[in-house]
Amino acid sequence: MLLHGNIYIKWCKIPDKIRFLFIGGVNAAISYIIFALAVYVLGQEHYQACVILQWSLSSVFSYFNQKFFVFCTKGNYIKEYLKCCSTWAVSYLLNVVILELLVKFAIRNVYLSQFISIFLVSVVTYVLFKYFAFKVKK
């Protein structure tokens, strides 16, 4: 167990932006896979419903990854989770707006549009997580 503790301590000393790029990349990949599978099953005309499904399923996984592997916080589970829910609400709204604009006016491909949308929303999500959901008082 000590070995795992030492590895975790070393991991948490890596700058959070780098940890977010790695863990956020994993979270984004999982989110995108959920979206793509949902679009495949439900059809492209239901892409907005697929986004709801994607965010609902990936949010719990994302919370634990952000808490333990990006921001390395302890305790405050309920408080941080509720703040994450607020963050996800903002991120979700940005996601659906960007997706809608890209599908209707630019790219028109829901798969590529969602890939781009997830990337853009990730930047906002990082800021909200760092300075709101997982903010550590000094």
Contacts in CASP RR format, 6 or more apart in sequence:
PFRMAT RR
TARGET T0000
AUTHOR 0000-0000-0000
METHOD contacts of the structure
MODEL  1
MLLHGNIYIKWCKIPDKIRFLFIGGVNAAISYIIFALAVYVLGQEHYQAC
VILQWSLSSVFSYFNQKFFVFCTKGNYIKEYLKCCSTWAVSYLLNVVILE
LLVKFAIRNVYLSQFISIFLVSVVTYVLFKYFAFKVKK
8 72 0 8 1.000
11 19 0 8 1.000
11 69 0 8 1.000
11 72 0 8 1.000
12 19 0 8 1.000
12 72 0 8 1.000
16 70 0 8 1.000
16 71 0 8 1.000
16 130 0 8 1.000
17 126 0 8 1.000
19 69 0 8 1.000
19 70 0 8 1.000
20 70 0 8 1.000
20 126 0 8 1.000
20 129 0 8 1.000
23 65 0 8 1.000
23 66 0 8 1.000
23 69 0 8 1.000
23 70 0 8 1.000
24 62 0 8 1.000
24 65 0 8 1.000
24 70 0 8 1.000
24 122 0 8 1.000
25 122 0 8 1.000
26 65 0 8 1.000
27 58 0 8 1.000
27 61 0 8 1.000
27 62 0 8 1.000
27 65 0 8 1.000
27 66 0 8 1.000
28 118 0 8 1.000
28 119 0 8 1.000
28 122 0 8 1.000
30 58 0 8 1.000
30 61 0 8 1.000
31 54 0 8 1.000
31 55 0 8 1.000
31 58 0 8 1.000
31 62 0 8 1.000
31 118 0 8 1.000
32 54 0 8 1.000
32 114 0 8 1.000
32 115 0 8 1.000
32 118 0 8 1.000
34 53 0 8 1.000
34 54 0 8 1.000
34 57 0 8 1.000
34 58 0 8 1.000
35 50 0 8 1.000
35 51 0 8 1.000
35 53 0 8 1.000
35 54 0 8 1.000
35 114 0 8 1.000
36 111 0 8 1.000
36 114 0 8 1.000
38 46 0 8 1.000
38 49 0 8 1.000
38 50 0 8 1.000
38 53 0 8 1.000
38 54 0 8 1.000
39 46 0 8 1.000
39 47 0 8 1.000
39 50 0 8 1.000
39 110 0 8 1.000
39 111 0 8 1.000
42 49 0 8 1.000
42 50 0 8 1.000
43 50 0 8 1.000
44 110 0 8 1.000
47 99 0 8 1.000
47 103 0 8 1.000
47 110 0 8 1.000
47 114 0 8 1.000
48 96 0 8 1.000
48 99 0 8 1.000
48 100 0 8 1.000
51 92 0 8 1.000
51 95 0 8 1.000
51 96 0 8 1.000
51 99 0 8 1.000
51 114 0 8 1.000
52 92 0 8 1.000
55 88 0 8 1.000
55 91 0 8 1.000
55 92 0 8 1.000
55 95 0 8 1.000
59 84 0 8 1.000
59 85 0 8 1.000
59 88 0 8 1.000
62 84 0 8 1.000
62 88 0 8 1.000
63 80 0 8 1.000
63 81 0 8 1.000
63 84 0 8 1.000
66 84 0 8 1.000
66 129 0 8 1.000
66 133 0 8 1.000
66 134 0 8 1.000
67 73 0 8 1.000
67 77 0 8 1.000
67 80 0 8 1.000
67 134 0 8 1.000
70 129 0 8 1.000
70 134 0 8 1.000
71 129 0 8 1.000
71 130 0 8 1.000
71 134 0 8 1.000
71 136 0 8 1.000
73 80 0 8 1.000
73 134 0 8 1.000
73 136 0 8 1.000
80 133 0 8 1.000
80 134 0 8 1.000
83 132 0 8 1.000
83 133 0 8 1.000
83 134 0 8 1.000
84 129 0 8 1.000
84 133 0 8 1.000
86 132 0 8 1.000
86 133 0 8 1.000
87 125 0 8 1.000
87 128 0 8 1.000
87 129 0 8 1.000
87 132 0 8 1.000
87 133 0 8 1.000
88 125 0 8 1.000
90 124 0 8 1.000
90 128 0 8 1.000
91 121 0 8 1.000
91 124 0 8 1.000
91 125 0 8 1.000
91 128 0 8 1.000
94 120 0 8 1.000
94 121 0 8 1.000
94 124 0 8 1.000
95 114 0 8 1.000
95 117 0 8 1.000
95 118 0 8 1.000
95 121 0 8 1.000
98 113 0 8 1.000
98 116 0 8 1.000
98 117 0 8 1.000
98 120 0 8 1.000
98 121 0 8 1.000
99 110 0 8 1.000
99 113 0 8 1.000
99 114 0 8 1.000
99 117 0 8 1.000
102 108 0 8 1.000
102 112 0 8 1.000
102 113 0 8 1.000
102 116 0 8 1.000
102 117 0 8 1.000
103 109 0 8 1.000
103 110 0 8 1.000
103 113 0 8 1.000
106 113 0 8 1.000
107 113 0 8 1.000
107 116 0 8 1.000
END
